[in-house]
C-alpha cells in the first residue's frame, strides 16, 4: 500500500490507482470518469448501454478504461462486474456510487413497480456494489468509497418521496459503514449535491430554475465540476482523516 501511494505522488494524483464509477456514461458520472482518467487513474464504469463517450474513452485509453453493460435493476450483477474489474486491473482503490434513478410523481399515484425500481436503483444496487468492492479493498489493505446522495435526503420536496427515502437510506448506510470499515483502512463518505446542471435540470421550466437560483445564496445552480471537485477531494490524501461524513454541495440552498 505504501509503495502504491508513493508511486501516485511521484507520477501523478491517481497514478497506479483504480476507480469504479457507476453510471459513467453521461452527466456527473461522465465528468468523474474524464477527470479521474486525466489524473492518471485507471477507471472502470458501467451503464445499461454504450454511448459515443464510452466508445471514445475505450479508444483513447485502451489500457486504463474498462466498461461493461450492467442494469441497476439486477444488482446482483455487481459481483460479476467487480470480479471482471479485478481481473482487468488487479486492484481497486475507489468506488463512486453515482448511478441512480429518479421519477417525479406523487406517492398516491406511483405504481408499486416504480417504487421498487427506485429503491433498487438508488439503495439496493449501491449496497450490493459496495459489498463486492469493500471485500476486495479489505483484502488489499484499504480503499475509499464515496456515495452520491441528494439534498432530497435532508429537505422535503413534493413528488420525490420515494427517491428521498432511498437517498436518506444511502446516507445512513454511509455513516454505519464508515464505522464498520474504518479498521480495514477504508473511508466511506457521501456527497450531497443540490441542483446542478444536468439533463434533468435542463428540462426545468425557466421560472422554476430562476426561483431556485434566487433562493440559493451563491445565486446559481452548481456545475457538474463543482460536485466532482468534492468527490475528488474526498478520494484524495487531503481527506485521509475524513470518514462517515455527508458533504453538502448546494450553494447554501439548505442552510
N, C-alpha and C positions, 0 to 999 in steps of 0.2 A: 504494500500500500504506500509506503514512504517513497519507494522508487518511482511509482507512477505519478505521485504528486510532484516530485522533483522534476520529472520529465515535463509535466504540464507547465511548471514555472519556466523551465528553460526554453521550451519550444512554442508556447502559446497558451492561452487561457484554458482550452479544452484538450490540448494535445494528449493523445493516448486514452482519452476517456470516452465512454459510450453512454448515449442518452436514448431513452424511449419516449416519444411524444405521441400520445394517442390523438387521432383526428388531425393529422398533419398535412392534409391536402389543401386546406383553404383557411382563410381567416387567421385567428390568433395562432393556431397550430402551424400554419404555413410560415408565419413570421418567426416563430420559435425555431422551426427546422432550419430556415435560412440563416438565422443569426448563430445558432449552435454550429452549423457547418462552417460558417465564416470564422468562428472562434477556434476551429480545429477539432471539434468533437466528431466522432462517428455517430451517426443518427439513424435510428430505426423508427418507423412510423407505420400506422395503418389507417385505412379508411374503407368504406364499403365498396368504393370503386376507384379506379385510377383516374388521373387527370393529366392535363398538359404539364402542370407543375411537377407532378411525380415523374413523368417521363423525362423532363428536362433535368431534374435532380439526379435521376439514375444515370443519365448520360454524362453529366458534368462531374459526378462524384462516384464513380463505379466502385471504389474501394472503401468509401466511407458513408454510403447511403444505402439503406435497406427498407423496402416497402412490401407490405403484404395486405391482401384484402381480408378484412375482419369485420364482422357485423356485431355491433353492440347488443343486438337482440339475442345473441348467443354468447354470453360472457364466458362460458367455459372454454371457448376457443382461445382465450387469452393465454392459457398454459402452453398451448402449441406454439403460439406466436413468440412467447418469451424463450422457449426452447430453441426455436429457429434463430432468434437474435443471438443467443449464446453461441450457437454453432457458427454463426457468421462472424461474430466479433470477439468472442471469448470472455467477455465480462459485461457488467452493467453498473454504471455509476449514478445515473439519474433517471428517474421516472417523472414525467409530467402528465398527470391525468387531465387532459384538456378536452377530449371528445365529450359531447353531450347532446341532449335533445330537449328543445323547449316547444311547448304547444300552449298558446294562449287561449283559454276557454274557461268559462265558469264551471265550478265543480258540479253544479246541478245537472249540467248537460254533457259532461265529459264521459264518453264510453269507458267501461271497465278496461278494455284492451288498451286504450290510450293512456289511462292511469298506470297500468302495469308497464307499458313501454317506457314511460318517463322515469319511473322508479328504477327500472332495469338499466337504462342507458346512463342515468345520472348518479346512481348509487351502487347497484349490484355489480355492474360491469367494472367500475373503478376499483371496487373492493377486490374482485377476483383478479384483476390485473396486478394490483398492488401485492396481493398474496404471493403470486408467482414471482414477481420481481424481488420482493423482500427476502424470499427464500434464497434466491441467487445472491443478493447483496450480502446476506448474512454469511454465506459460505466463503465469500471472497474478503470479508472483513469490514464492510461498511458501504454506505451509499447515501443517497439523498432522494426524497420524494416530495414533490410539490403538487398539490391538488388545486385545480381551478374551480373555485366556488362562485358565488354571485351575491350582490347586495340584496337580492331577494331572500337570502338566508337570514338577514338581520333586520330587514324592514319589509313590512307587508305591502304587497301590490295586488290589485284586483286582477283576477284571471290567471294567476300563475301559482296557485296554492300548492299544486302537486309538485311542480318544479322547485318551488321554495322549500318544500318539505324534504325533497331529495338532497338539495344543496346544503340545507341545515344539517342533515344527516352526515354529509361528507365532511363538514367542519367538525362535528363531534367525533367522527372516525379519525380525523387528523389528530386531535388532541389526545385521544386514548392511545392511538398507535404510536405517537411520539414517546409515550411512557413505556410502551411495550418494547420498542426497538432501540431506544437510546443506548442501552447496554450493549447492543450489537454494532454500535458505530453508525447507526442510520438516523438521519434527521428527517422529520416529517413536518411540513408546514402547508398552509393554504394561502393562495392569493385570491382576494375577494374583489373582483372588478365591479365598477359601476357601469354606467352606459359608455360604450366605446364604439368607434366607427367600425361597422361590420355589415354583413349582408342583412342582418335583422334590423339594425337601426336605419339602414338606408331606405327601408320600406316605411319608416315612421312618417306620419303627416308632418309637414313643416311646422305647424303650430305647436304640436306636441314636443318636437325636438327643441324648439325655441324656449318652451316652458321649462324643460329640463335644464337647458343651458343657463337660464335666468336663476334657477334655484341652486345651481352649482356654484359655490364660492369662487372657483377658479374660472368660471364663465365659459366653459366649453365641454364637449364630450372628450373622453380620452382617445388617443390614438392606440392602435394595437401595440405599437412600440412601447408606450407607457406601461402597459401590462407586462410585456415581455421583459422590460427592464427589471421589474420586481421579481419575476421568475428567475432571471439570470443572477440577480443579487442573492436570492435565497439558495441558489445552487453553487455559489462561489465560496472560496475560502473566507471572504469578508463576513460571511454569515455562519461561520463554523460553530458558534455558540448559540445559534437561534434554532429552536425546535418547539413544536407544539403551538405555533402562533398562526393567527389569521391576519394577513396584511391587507388592509382595505385600500384599494386604489380607485377612488371615486371623485377626486377633485373637491372633497369636502361635502358631498351631497348628503351624507348620513350623519354629519357632525352636529 
